[in-house]
């Protein structure tokens, strides 16, 4: 895939030609951009863009334990 190609949202990451190393790089970038800890297994258990986006949207819309604790103080 070229950088200008449209990404199929329902196709698996490995089917798109991504490697484990590239998925690790993507995970690190998502963590930095979203300020969110993402378990290494997430990109394997949610192996399409659609599934990953849905998971991350849920995580971002649900306050973490740290965020809940800061509101209690």
N, CA, C and O atoms as a DFTB+ gen file, in Angstrom:
292 C
 N C O
     1  1       0.834      -1.188       0.000
     2  2       0.000       0.000       0.000
     3  2       0.874       1.244       0.000
     4  3       1.886       1.305       0.697
     5  1       0.483       2.211      -0.769
     6  2       1.152       3.506      -0.755
     7  2       0.479       4.392       0.275
     8  3      -0.663       4.147       0.663
     9  1       1.186       5.423       0.718
    10  2       0.634       6.293       1.757
    11  2      -0.635       7.010       1.302
    12  3      -1.425       7.438       2.143
    13  1      -0.849       7.151       0.002
    14  2      -2.046       7.814      -0.496
    15  2      -3.228       6.889      -0.707
    16  3      -4.331       7.343      -1.011
    17  1      -3.000       5.576      -0.544
    18  2      -4.081       4.605      -0.729
    19  2      -5.079       4.682       0.413
    20  3      -4.722       4.973       1.554
    21  1      -6.348       4.413       0.082
    22  2      -7.380       4.351       1.112
    23  2      -7.244       3.029       1.858
    24  3      -7.059       1.978       1.245
    25  1      -7.335       3.086       3.159
    26  2      -7.162       1.914       4.006
    27  2      -8.483       1.178       4.168
    28  3      -9.456       1.775       4.629
    29  1      -8.550      -0.110       3.802
    30  2      -9.782      -0.871       4.020
    31  2      -9.982      -1.112       5.514
    32  3      -9.130      -1.714       6.168
    33  1     -11.096      -0.647       6.046
    34  2     -11.319      -0.665       7.489
    35  2     -11.615      -2.043       8.051
    36  3     -11.453      -2.272       9.250
    37  1     -12.048      -2.962       7.199
    38  2     -12.427      -4.283       7.700
    39  2     -11.435      -5.383       7.330
    40  3     -11.721      -6.565       7.524
    41  1     -10.289      -5.008       6.807
    42  2      -9.272      -5.987       6.422
    43  2      -8.235      -6.093       7.538
    44  3      -7.867      -5.086       8.144
    45  1      -7.768      -7.300       7.807
    46  2      -6.810      -7.534       8.883
    47  2      -5.479      -6.827       8.655
    48  3      -5.050      -6.638       7.517
    49  1      -4.832      -6.439       9.756
    50  2      -3.547      -5.740       9.665
    51  2      -2.508      -6.566       8.901
    52  3      -1.783      -6.032       8.062
    53  1      -2.438      -7.877       9.194
    54  2      -1.459      -8.719       8.511
    55  2      -1.823      -8.901       7.042
    56  3      -0.938      -9.015       6.194
    57  1      -3.116      -8.931       6.736
    58  2      -3.556      -9.004       5.341
    59  2      -3.165      -7.743       4.578
    60  3      -3.003      -7.773       3.358
    61  1      -3.016      -6.649       5.292
    62  2      -2.604      -5.385       4.680
    63  2      -1.089      -5.309       4.499
    64  3      -0.567      -4.349       3.932
    65  1      -0.385      -6.350       4.994
    66  2       1.064      -6.382       4.837
    67  2       1.833      -5.834       6.025
    68  3       3.053      -5.689       5.959
    69  1       1.135      -5.529       7.112
    70  2       1.828      -5.027       8.294
    71  2       2.507      -6.176       9.030
    72  3       2.008      -7.302       9.039
    73  1       3.637      -5.884       9.640
    74  2       4.381      -6.870      10.421
    75  2       4.184      -6.594      11.907
    76  3       3.658      -5.548      12.288
    77  1       4.606      -7.527      12.733
    78  2       4.528      -7.334      14.184
    79  2       5.316      -6.098      14.604
    80  3       4.880      -5.348      15.477
    81  1       6.469      -5.887      13.987
    82  2       7.285      -4.719      14.312
    83  2       6.542      -3.434      13.965
    84  3       6.533      -2.487      14.751
    85  1       5.930      -3.402      12.806
    86  2       5.182      -2.200      12.393
    87  2       3.985      -1.959      13.312
    88  3       3.679      -0.813      13.640
    89  1       3.301      -3.038      13.733
    90  2       2.183      -2.889      14.669
    91  2       2.661      -2.329      16.003
    92  3       1.952      -1.546      16.636
    93  1       3.858      -2.725      16.435
    94  2       4.420      -2.181      17.678
    95  2       4.687      -0.687      17.541
    96  3       4.460       0.080      18.476
    97  1       5.168      -0.283      16.377
    98  2       5.409       1.140      16.124
    99  2       4.092       1.920      16.112
   100  3       4.008       3.019      16.659
   101  1       3.076       1.345      15.489
   102  2       1.755       1.992      15.443
   103  2       1.197       2.120      16.852
   104  3       0.655       3.164      17.214
   105  1       1.327       1.062      17.649
   106  2       0.849       1.085      19.034
   107  2       1.541       2.199      19.829
   108  3       0.885       2.936      20.566
   109  1       2.851       2.317      19.680
   110  2       3.597       3.356      20.396
   111  2       3.128       4.748      19.975
   112  3       2.996       5.642      20.810
   113  1       2.884       4.923      18.706
   114  2       2.419       6.234      18.228
   115  2       1.015       6.546      18.740
   116  3       0.733       7.675      19.140
   117  1       0.131       5.539      18.727
   118  2      -1.219       5.738      19.264
   119  2      -1.163       6.094      20.747
   120  3      -1.889       6.976      21.204
   121  1      -0.301       5.408      21.497
   122  2      -0.169       5.708      22.925
   123  2       0.257       7.158      23.135
   124  3      -0.282       7.854      23.996
   125  1       1.225       7.606      22.346
   126  2       1.715       8.977      22.481
   127  2       0.655       9.995      22.063
   128  3       0.439      10.988      22.757
   129  1       0.001       9.752      20.945
   130  2      -0.993      10.694      20.427
   131  2      -2.245      10.762      21.296
   132  3      -2.832      11.831      21.466
   133  1      -2.654       9.615      21.847
   134  2      -3.899       9.551      22.613
   135  2      -3.676       9.651      24.118
   136  3      -4.635       9.707      24.888
   137  1      -2.399       9.675      24.541
   138  2      -2.052       9.676      25.965
   139  2      -2.793       8.539      26.678
   140  3      -3.515       8.753      27.652
   141  1      -2.588       7.332      26.160
   142  2      -3.327       6.165      26.605
   143  2      -2.395       4.960      26.585
   144  3      -1.659       4.767      25.618
   145  1      -2.416       4.152      27.634
   146  2      -1.664       2.898      27.636
   147  2      -2.457       1.863      26.850
   148  3      -3.634       1.630      27.123
   149  1      -1.807       1.252      25.881
   150  2      -2.453       0.246      25.041
   151  2      -1.676      -1.054      25.183
   152  3      -0.492      -1.114      24.853
   153  1      -2.337      -2.089      25.669
   154  2      -1.702      -3.388      25.838
   155  2      -1.230      -3.912      24.484
   156  3      -1.902      -3.725      23.469
   157  1      -0.083      -4.564      24.475
   158  2       0.495      -5.070      23.228
   159  2      -0.419      -6.057      22.512
   160  3      -0.329      -6.203      21.294
   161  1      -1.289      -6.729      23.241
   162  2      -2.160      -7.732      22.620
   163  2      -3.364      -7.126      21.901
   164  3      -4.040      -7.818      21.140
   165  1      -3.635      -5.854      22.133
   166  2      -4.841      -5.226      21.573
   167  2      -4.861      -5.276      20.045
   168  3      -5.908      -5.538      19.454
   169  1      -3.739      -5.034      19.408
   170  2      -3.722      -5.033      17.945
   171  2      -3.842      -6.432      17.359
   172  3      -4.094      -6.586      16.164
   173  1      -3.662      -7.452      18.192
   174  2      -3.850      -8.830      17.736
   175  2      -5.273      -9.307      18.029
   176  3      -5.848     -10.073      17.256
   177  1      -5.832      -8.854      19.140
   178  2      -7.196      -9.269      19.491
   179  2      -8.251      -8.442      18.756
   180  3      -9.410      -8.848      18.671
   181  1      -7.856      -7.298      18.231
   182  2      -8.739      -6.449      17.422
   183  2      -7.990      -6.137      16.130
   184  3      -7.457      -5.040      15.961
   185  1      -7.954      -7.115      15.216
   186  2      -7.022      -7.076      14.088
   187  2      -7.444      -6.274      12.858
   188  3      -6.836      -6.420      11.798
   189  1      -8.471      -5.434      12.975
   190  2      -8.836      -4.571      11.848
   191  2      -8.924      -3.132      12.352
   192  3      -9.037      -2.888      13.554
   193  1      -8.871      -2.199      11.429
   194  2      -8.985      -0.786      11.802
   195  2     -10.318      -0.536      12.502
   196  3     -10.360       0.131      13.535
   197  1     -11.405      -1.067      11.946
   198  2     -12.733      -0.894      12.565
   199  2     -12.745      -1.362      14.018
   200  3     -13.211      -0.646      14.904
   201  1     -12.231      -2.563      14.255
   202  2     -12.243      -3.128      15.606
   203  2     -11.353      -2.328      16.552
   204  3     -11.720      -2.090      17.703
   205  1     -10.191      -1.917      16.069
   206  2      -9.275      -1.146      16.907
   207  2      -9.862       0.219      17.245
   208  3      -9.798       0.651      18.396
   209  1     -10.429       0.895      16.266
   210  2     -11.029       2.213      16.497
   211  2     -12.171       2.110      17.503
   212  3     -12.291       2.950      18.395
   213  1     -12.995       1.103      17.365
   214  2     -14.104       0.901      18.299
   215  2     -13.582       0.701      19.720
   216  3     -14.103       1.287      20.669
   217  1     -12.558      -0.124      19.856
   218  2     -11.967      -0.377      21.177
   219  2     -11.381       0.908      21.769
   220  3     -11.620       1.220      22.936
   221  1     -10.620       1.644      20.973
   222  2      -9.992       2.870      21.476
   223  2     -11.037       3.927      21.815
   224  3     -10.881       4.655      22.796
   225  1     -12.089       4.021      21.025
   226  2     -13.167       4.974      21.323
   227  2     -13.822       4.636      22.657
   228  3     -14.118       5.530      23.451
   229  1     -14.047       3.348      22.905
   230  2     -14.606       2.927      24.197
   231  2     -13.672       3.297      25.340
   232  3     -14.110       3.802      26.373
   233  1     -12.385       3.042      25.150
   234  2     -11.407       3.349      26.193
   235  2     -11.348       4.849      26.476
   236  3     -11.251       5.264      27.630
   237  1     -11.406       5.653      25.426
   238  2     -11.308       7.101      25.593
   239  2     -12.571       7.698      26.203
   240  3     -12.510       8.743      26.850
   241  1     -13.702       7.051      26.004
   242  2     -14.954       7.588      26.541
   243  2     -15.250       7.097      27.954
   244  3     -16.167       7.600      28.603
   245  1     -14.486       6.123      28.437
   246  2     -14.670       5.589      29.782
   247  2     -13.531       6.081      30.660
   248  3     -12.369       5.796      30.369
   249  1     -13.835       6.819      31.735
   250  2     -12.764       7.312      32.608
   251  2     -11.978       6.157      33.221
   252  3     -12.552       5.151      33.641
   253  1     -10.664       6.316      33.266
   254  2      -9.818       5.298      33.888
   255  2      -9.915       5.415      35.404
   256  3     -10.480       6.378      35.921
   257  1      -9.370       4.447      36.105
   258  2      -9.373       4.474      37.570
   259  2      -8.625       5.705      38.079
   260  3      -9.034       6.312      39.068
   261  1      -7.527       6.078      37.408
   262  2      -6.772       7.269      37.811
   263  2      -7.603       8.533      37.644
   264  3      -7.573       9.416      38.501
   265  1      -8.349       8.623      36.540
   266  2      -9.184       9.800      36.313
   267  2     -10.312       9.864      37.337
   268  3     -10.637      10.944      37.830
   269  1     -10.909       8.722      37.661
   270  2     -11.976       8.689      38.658
   271  2     -11.446       9.120      40.019
   272  3     -12.111       9.871      40.732
   273  1     -10.263       8.658      40.384
   274  2      -9.675       8.994      41.681
   275  2      -9.373      10.485      41.778
   276  3      -9.524      11.073      42.849
   277  1      -8.949      11.105      40.679
   278  2      -8.624      12.528      40.728
   279  2      -9.873      13.381      40.916
   280  3      -9.785      14.479      41.466
   281  1     -11.035      12.900      40.473
   282  2     -12.279      13.645      40.660
   283  2     -12.809      13.518      42.084
   284  3     -13.566      14.373      42.541
   285  1     -12.422      12.469      42.780
   286  2     -12.902      12.232      44.140
   287  2     -12.207      13.154      45.122
   288  3     -12.796      13.562      46.123
   289  1     -10.970      13.480      44.842
   290  2     -10.168      14.290      45.780
   291  2     -10.696      15.667      45.934
   292  3     -10.134      16.464      46.685
